């Protein structure tokens, strides 16, 4: 499991959540984003997403199989690759989906080890 917080200004978001929860922040996959260390569930933060609700990503072992299963069950998959293919090798793959009732969630396939 992985969560992602969208904010307008990641620097302000970092200051707010660091002070509120004492979380650790490290540079993330986007220039303005952060990886968040919570001492528990890992997270991330990205900018240009004012007023967003947190995204919750569920771990899957094979993204393509999981996406097909979402569709088979009547859900839908967003066409956008969250984070883009440029970051997949280091951070894995992320996809936003909706269940068969329209509720949003995300899927995360961790990066594969280099052989």
N, CA and C of each residue as an Amber inpcrd file, in Angstrom:
protein
   345
   0.8430000  -1.1670000   0.0000000   0.0000000   0.0000000   0.0000000
   0.8910000   1.2330000   0.0000000   0.3960000   2.2870000  -0.6090000
   1.1330000   3.5330000  -0.7880000   0.1010000   4.6460000  -0.8710000
   0.3790000   5.8050000  -0.2710000  -0.5400000   6.9310000  -0.4180000
   0.1680000   8.0890000  -1.0860000  -0.6030000   8.9520000  -1.7080000
  -0.0720000  10.1230000  -2.4160000  -0.9380000  11.3250000  -2.0700000
  -0.2920000  12.4090000  -1.6560000  -1.0000000  13.6420000  -1.3310000
  -0.7390000  14.6540000  -2.4370000  -1.8010000  15.1850000  -3.0060000
  -1.6960000  16.2430000  -3.9930000  -1.9360000  17.5920000  -3.3320000
  -1.0300000  18.5240000  -3.5640000  -1.1290000  19.8740000  -3.0050000
  -0.7980000  20.8860000  -4.0960000  -1.1120000  22.1470000  -3.8610000
  -0.7370000  23.1740000  -4.8330000   0.7660000  23.4430000  -4.7770000
   1.2960000  23.6030000  -3.5650000   2.7050000  23.9560000  -3.3600000
   3.3640000  22.8850000  -2.4890000   4.1890000  22.0080000  -3.0750000
   4.8070000  20.9370000  -2.2960000   5.6860000  21.4290000  -1.1410000
   6.3470000  22.5570000  -1.2980000   7.1710000  23.0870000  -0.2060000
   6.3300000  23.4170000   1.0210000   5.1900000  24.0560000   0.7920000
   4.2680000  24.3620000   1.8920000   3.6640000  23.0860000   2.4580000
   3.3480000  22.1510000   1.5790000   2.8040000  20.8730000   2.0340000
   3.7990000  20.1260000   2.9050000   5.0500000  20.1420000   2.4890000
   6.1050000  19.4950000   3.2750000   6.1880000  20.1140000   4.6640000
   6.1990000  21.4370000   4.7400000   6.2790000  22.1190000   6.0330000
   5.0810000  21.7700000   6.9150000   3.8790000  21.7690000   6.3270000
   2.6600000  21.4950000   7.0860000   2.6610000  20.0720000   7.6470000
   2.8450000  19.0710000   6.7710000   2.7440000  17.6840000   7.2030000
   3.9320000  17.2430000   8.0460000   5.0900000  17.8310000   7.8120000
   6.2410000  17.5530000   8.6640000   5.9780000  18.0220000  10.0870000
   5.4380000  19.2400000  10.2240000   5.1280000  19.7790000  11.5550000
   3.9760000  19.0260000  12.2090000   2.9740000  18.6360000  11.4230000
   1.7980000  17.9700000  11.9770000   2.0950000  16.5360000  12.4280000
   2.7750000  15.7680000  11.5730000   2.9810000  14.3440000  11.8470000
   4.4360000  13.9480000  12.1060000   5.3570000  14.8890000  11.9880000
   6.7850000  14.6070000  12.1490000   7.2840000  13.6130000  11.0920000
   6.7210000  13.7120000   9.8680000   7.1400000  12.8480000   8.7770000
   8.4580000  13.3310000   8.2050000   9.2100000  12.4050000   7.6040000
  10.4550000  12.7230000   6.8970000  10.1630000  12.8480000   5.4130000
  10.8180000  13.8030000   4.7560000  10.6220000  14.0310000   3.3260000
  11.9570000  13.9340000   2.5990000  11.9440000  13.2620000   1.4610000
  13.1160000  13.1350000   0.5960000  12.6750000  13.4660000  -0.8290000
  13.6060000  13.8980000  -1.6910000  13.2240000  14.1960000  -3.0790000
  12.5200000  13.0020000  -3.7180000  11.4850000  13.3090000  -4.5090000
  10.6990000  12.2640000  -5.1520000  10.9210000  12.2080000  -6.6410000
  10.0770000  11.4610000  -7.3420000  10.2580000  11.2770000  -8.7800000
  10.0230000  12.5370000  -9.6010000   9.1740000  13.4410000  -9.1290000
   8.9880000  14.6890000  -9.8730000   9.8940000  15.7550000  -9.2700000
  10.2060000  16.7810000 -10.0500000  11.1250000  17.8200000  -9.5870000
  10.6560000  18.4950000  -8.3130000   9.3550000  18.6820000  -8.1800000
   8.8180000  19.3680000  -7.0170000   8.2450000  18.4110000  -5.9810000
   8.2360000  17.1120000  -6.2390000   7.5910000  16.1590000  -5.3490000
   8.5130000  15.5990000  -4.2920000   7.9160000  14.8400000  -3.3980000
   8.6520000  14.2390000  -2.2960000   8.1990000  12.8080000  -2.0680000
   9.1270000  11.9930000  -1.5690000   8.7860000  10.7210000  -0.9570000
   8.5880000  11.0190000   0.5170000   7.5960000  10.3790000   1.1370000
   7.2860000  10.6430000   2.5340000   7.5650000   9.3990000   3.3600000
   8.3720000   9.5780000   4.4060000   8.6240000   8.5190000   5.3750000
   7.7610000   8.7490000   6.6010000   6.8520000   7.8110000   6.8560000
   5.9140000   7.9770000   7.9640000   6.2590000   7.1080000   9.1620000
   7.2060000   6.1960000   8.9810000   7.4490000   5.2010000  10.0070000
   6.4890000   4.0280000   9.8650000   5.6750000   4.0480000   8.8240000
   4.7030000   2.9920000   8.5490000   4.4700000   2.8750000   7.0660000
   3.2900000   3.2430000   6.6160000   2.9350000   3.1670000   5.1990000
   3.6940000   4.2440000   4.4350000   4.4050000   3.8950000   3.3380000
   5.1320000   4.8920000   2.5700000   4.1810000   5.8010000   1.7930000
   4.6450000   7.0160000   1.5420000   3.8160000   7.9710000   0.8250000
   4.6140000   8.8460000  -0.1090000   3.8840000   9.7130000  -0.7920000
   4.4790000  10.6670000  -1.7020000   3.6530000  11.9350000  -1.7270000
   4.2390000  12.9890000  -2.2770000   3.5570000  14.2760000  -2.4180000
   3.9140000  14.8540000  -3.7700000   2.9120000  15.4130000  -4.4640000
   3.1500000  16.0700000  -5.7400000   2.4280000  17.4080000  -5.7430000
   2.8600000  18.2940000  -6.6310000   2.2950000  19.6310000  -6.7140000
   1.2660000  19.7820000  -7.8180000   0.7740000  21.0170000  -7.9500000
  -0.1870000  21.4040000  -8.9840000  -1.4830000  20.6090000  -8.8880000
  -1.9240000  20.3140000  -7.6610000  -3.1240000  19.5180000  -7.4540000
  -3.9090000  20.0760000  -6.2610000  -4.1780000  21.3830000  -6.3180000
  -4.8550000  22.0840000  -5.2190000  -6.1980000  21.4300000  -4.8710000
  -6.4140000  21.2190000  -3.5760000  -7.6810000  20.6990000  -3.0980000
  -7.9050000  19.2220000  -3.3370000  -6.8780000  18.4980000  -3.7420000
  -7.0240000  17.0670000  -4.0260000  -7.2390000  16.2820000  -2.7330000
  -7.9410000  15.1920000  -2.8410000  -8.0230000  14.2500000  -1.7290000
  -6.8410000  13.3000000  -1.8680000  -6.3790000  12.7020000  -0.7590000
  -5.2580000  11.7620000  -0.8800000  -5.6150000  10.5800000  -1.7880000
  -4.6320000  10.1240000  -2.5200000  -4.7790000   8.9540000  -3.3670000
  -4.2740000   7.7490000  -2.5850000  -4.9750000   6.6460000  -2.6640000
  -4.5650000   5.4120000  -2.0190000  -4.2480000   4.3980000  -3.1020000
  -3.0390000   3.8600000  -3.0730000  -2.5960000   2.8970000  -4.0720000
  -2.4330000   1.5330000  -3.4200000  -3.0140000   0.5110000  -4.0360000
  -2.8760000  -0.8540000  -3.5640000  -1.8140000  -1.5610000  -4.3970000
  -0.9420000  -2.2990000  -3.7200000   0.1560000  -2.9910000  -4.3850000
  -0.3570000  -4.1890000  -5.1770000   0.1450000  -4.3210000  -6.3940000
  -0.1310000  -5.4900000  -7.2330000   1.1920000  -6.0160000  -7.7700000
   1.2370000  -7.2850000  -8.0400000   2.4730000  -7.8800000  -8.5530000
   2.6260000  -7.6980000 -10.0540000   1.5080000  -7.6490000 -10.7800000
   1.5550000  -7.4960000 -12.2320000   0.4800000  -6.4850000 -12.6400000
   0.9030000  -5.3030000 -13.0350000  -0.0200000  -4.2170000 -13.3430000
  -0.9640000  -4.5810000 -14.4830000  -0.4480000  -5.1610000 -15.5330000
  -1.2860000  -5.4660000 -16.6880000  -2.4060000  -6.4480000 -16.3390000
  -2.0950000  -7.4570000 -15.5580000  -3.1150000  -8.4200000 -15.1360000
  -4.1360000  -7.7330000 -14.2360000  -3.6710000  -6.8970000 -13.3030000
  -4.5800000  -6.1990000 -12.3860000  -5.5030000  -5.2400000 -13.1440000
  -4.9750000  -4.5260000 -14.1330000  -5.8000000  -3.5940000 -14.9070000
  -6.8700000  -4.3340000 -15.6970000  -6.4970000  -5.4530000 -16.2610000
  -7.4750000  -6.2550000 -16.9890000  -8.5670000  -6.7430000 -16.0400000
  -8.1900000  -7.1270000 -14.8380000  -9.1740000  -7.5970000 -13.8520000
 -10.1210000  -6.4650000 -13.4470000  -9.5930000  -5.2520000 -13.2750000
 -10.4390000  -4.0860000 -12.9640000 -11.5030000  -3.9400000 -14.0380000
 -11.0880000  -3.9990000 -15.2970000 -12.0320000  -3.8510000 -16.4150000
 -13.0530000  -4.9900000 -16.4500000 -12.5920000  -6.2260000 -16.2180000
 -13.4960000  -7.3800000 -16.2140000 -14.5700000  -7.2480000 -15.1370000
 -14.2170000  -6.6140000 -14.0210000 -15.1550000  -6.4770000 -12.9060000
 -16.0560000  -5.2530000 -13.0460000 -15.9500000  -4.5380000 -14.1770000
 -16.8160000  -3.3890000 -14.4280000 -16.2390000  -2.0600000 -14.0120000
 -14.9720000  -2.0530000 -13.5890000 -14.3020000  -0.8020000 -13.2350000
 -13.6850000  -0.1490000 -14.4600000 -13.0120000   0.9630000 -14.2350000
 -12.3600000   1.6700000 -15.3370000 -10.9490000   2.0700000 -14.9250000
 -10.1440000   2.3480000 -15.9440000  -8.7410000   2.6980000 -15.7480000
  -8.4670000   4.0170000 -16.4350000  -7.8320000   4.9510000 -15.7240000
  -7.4310000   6.2330000 -16.2900000  -6.3330000   5.9850000 -17.3230000
  -6.3630000   6.7050000 -18.4240000  -5.3780000   6.5240000 -19.4850000
  -3.9940000   7.0660000 -19.1420000  -3.8930000   7.9130000 -18.1290000
  -2.6260000   8.5690000 -17.7940000  -1.7600000   7.6520000 -16.9370000
  -0.4750000   7.5430000 -17.2920000   0.4850000   6.8440000 -16.4430000
   0.9490000   7.8150000 -15.3650000   0.5610000   7.5630000 -14.1210000
   0.9530000   8.4310000 -13.0150000   2.4630000   8.3300000 -12.8430000
   3.1470000   9.4580000 -12.8800000   4.6000000   9.4660000 -12.7610000
   5.3090000   9.2670000 -14.0840000   4.6440000   8.6940000 -15.0670000
   5.2320000   8.4940000 -16.3880000   6.1770000   7.3140000 -16.4270000
   6.4590000   6.8820000 -17.6120000   7.3500000   5.7430000 -17.8160000
   8.7910000   6.0500000 -17.4240000   9.1740000   7.3330000 -17.4230000
  10.5440000   7.7010000 -17.0740000  10.9140000   7.2720000 -15.6610000
   9.9350000   7.1920000 -14.7620000  10.2070000   6.8930000 -13.3620000
   9.8630000   5.4560000 -12.9810000   9.3420000   4.6790000 -13.9160000
   8.8870000   3.3280000 -13.6030000  10.0130000   2.4270000 -13.1190000
  11.2040000   2.5360000 -13.7070000  12.3040000   1.6660000 -13.3120000
  12.7140000   1.8890000 -11.8580000  12.6240000   3.1240000 -11.4010000
  13.0430000   3.4330000 -10.0270000  11.9010000   3.3560000  -9.0210000
  10.6980000   3.7880000  -9.4160000   9.5800000   3.8990000  -8.4710000
   8.4450000   2.9220000  -8.7330000   8.4710000   2.2360000  -9.8490000
   7.3960000   1.3230000 -10.1960000   6.3400000   2.0040000 -11.0510000
   5.2700000   1.2900000 -11.2980000   4.1690000   1.7930000 -12.1320000
   2.9790000   2.1200000 -11.2460000   2.2740000   3.1850000 -11.6060000
   1.0870000   3.6290000 -10.8800000  -0.0320000   3.8700000 -11.8910000
  -1.2450000   3.4690000 -11.5310000  -2.4160000   3.7400000 -12.3620000
  -3.5770000   4.1320000 -11.4670000  -4.3380000   5.1360000 -11.8990000
  -5.5710000   5.5170000 -11.2170000  -6.7240000   4.7580000 -11.8440000
  -7.6170000   4.2680000 -11.0040000  -8.7460000   3.4640000 -11.4550000
 -10.0080000   3.9160000 -10.7300000 -11.1270000   3.3830000 -11.1790000
 -12.4070000   3.5240000 -10.4820000 -13.0470000   2.1470000 -10.4180000
 -13.7070000   1.8800000  -9.2880000 -14.3980000   0.6070000  -9.1820000
 -15.7050000   0.6500000  -9.9720000 -16.4930000  -0.3900000  -9.8950000
 -17.7150000  -0.4680000 -10.6920000 -18.8180000   0.4830000 -10.2240000
 -18.5510000   1.2440000  -9.1400000 -19.4960000   2.2480000  -8.6570000
 -18.9490000   3.6650000  -8.8110000 -17.7660000   3.7860000  -9.3940000
 -17.1780000   5.0960000  -9.6400000 -16.2610000   5.6160000  -8.5530000
 -15.9670000   4.8070000  -7.5240000 -15.0520000   5.2390000  -6.4620000
 -13.6080000   5.0770000  -6.9110000 -12.7980000   6.1150000  -6.6750000
 -11.4120000   6.1430000  -7.1500000 -10.4660000   5.4000000  -6.2070000
  -9.4700000   4.7690000  -6.8080000  -8.3640000   4.1330000  -6.0880000
  -7.2110000   4.0110000  -7.0630000  -6.0550000   3.6320000  -6.5670000
  -4.9020000   3.4600000  -7.4310000  -4.2760000   2.0880000  -7.2750000
  -3.5140000   1.6920000  -8.2730000  -2.7360000   0.4660000  -8.2290000
  -1.2570000   0.8220000  -8.3610000  -0.4110000   0.0790000  -7.6560000
   1.0400000   0.3030000  -7.7080000   1.7400000  -1.0320000  -7.8910000
   2.5390000  -1.1040000  -8.9380000   3.4080000  -2.2550000  -9.1610000
   4.8210000  -1.8050000  -8.8230000   5.4540000  -2.3920000  -7.7910000
   6.8100000  -1.9580000  -7.4270000   7.7960000  -2.1780000  -8.5860000
   8.9120000  -1.4580000  -8.5570000   9.9010000  -1.6540000  -9.6150000
  10.4460000  -3.0760000  -9.5750000  10.7530000  -3.5880000 -10.7320000
  11.3110000  -4.9360000 -10.8170000  12.8200000  -4.8500000 -10.6090000
  13.3770000  -5.8240000  -9.8930000  14.8390000  -5.8190000  -9.6830000
  15.5730000  -5.9100000 -11.0200000  16.6630000  -5.1940000 -11.1160000
  17.4930000  -5.2780000 -12.3210000  18.2650000  -6.5820000 -12.2910000
  18.2840000  -7.2600000 -13.4260000  18.9540000  -8.5690000 -13.4900000
  20.3010000  -8.4160000 -14.1030000
